[in-house]
Amino acid sequence: MKEAFRNKYLNAVYNLDRELAAFAARLKAKGLWDRALIVIIGDSGEAFHEHGFGNHSGPVYDEVMRTFVMLKPPKGSDLGSTLPLGTFNEAVSHLDITATIPDLLGIPVPDSFQGRSVLRRGGNRDGEGAVFMHSNAFVKQNGMVRWPWKFLKTYYPFEKTELYDLERDPGETQNLASAEADKVANLSAQLDLWINRHLLYYSAPEYYSRYSPPK
């Protein structure tokens, strides 16, 4: 059953790849490919029972939360030297990709954008940024990554606290919550602060109609 599910997913990836190839060929035929900044981003990953569930509507483990992103700058532009080469593995939010696009084009990033350009951060290695996550499907769960730590709080269908070191344990197999009580307390406080700031901001028109959202 798992293999059949995986094969269906790979077939979908193959079909999407063909569509993207046709899209690129169309742009090239119209003379637009070399001039274009292309951004391709996946909306979610896919779980194949690495943590006991399939699909992408369960807990926010990395098999679901890590998505594919590709940026192609215009040919001959300065963007080619600005973009980091290779694969960027650390924690970056979709909000950060959105903020990266105007930054690449030399346009000021609007204050209304909550993300931070990947060109202005060290992939969370600089300690300045965190990626926050929320799931309200088969499970109700909040989480955050402050590299290399990933902290998860599950509220439904049962309560559970998890802490993983993604650098040493990218498969999230060793829950360190009991061994790292101080780290759990610190990250839990940061997560609660982030949630409360957003609930306060978006519940008050006098805030969101006059001020930019929390970063």
C-alpha positions, 0 to 999 in steps of 0.5 A: 500500500505504501509503495503504491501511494509513493508511486502515485506521488512520483507519477504526479511529480513526473507530470508536473515536471513535464508541465514545467518543461512545457512552460519553460519551452513556451517562454523560450519560444517567445524570447522571454526565458532569458529575461525572466525571473522564475520562482518555483515553490512547492506548497508542502512536502509529503509523508510516507509513514516516516512518523506513522502517517501518510499524506501532508495533513498531519504533524509538521515533521520535516517530510511535510514542512520542507518544500522545493524552491527554485529561483532562476534569475534573468540571464546576464543580470547581477542576480546571478552573483547575488543568489547563493549557489547550491542548495540552501538547507536551513529553515526558511519560510514561504514568507521569506521567499516572498520577501526575497523576490523584491530584494533580488530585483533591488526593490525595497521589501514592503513593511507589510511583508512578514518574511525576511529575504534569504539574502539578509539572513543566515538560514537561521544560523545567525540566531536572529530569525525563526520559522513558525508552523501551525497545523489544524487538520488531523492534529492541532499543533504549533511549532517553530524552528530556531536552527538547529532546534525544532520545537513542537507542541501538540494539543489534539488528539493528545498533548505532546511536546517534542524537541529535535536537533535538525543538524544532528537528527534530520529525520526527527527520530530522537525527541530531546524534550525531556533531556533539554528542559531549559531549551524547551522552556525557552522555545515554548516561551518564544512560540507563545509570544509569537502566537499571542502577538499575532492574535492581538494584532489581527484581532484589533482593527486599530492595529492592523489598519494602521501598523505593519504586522509583527515580523 
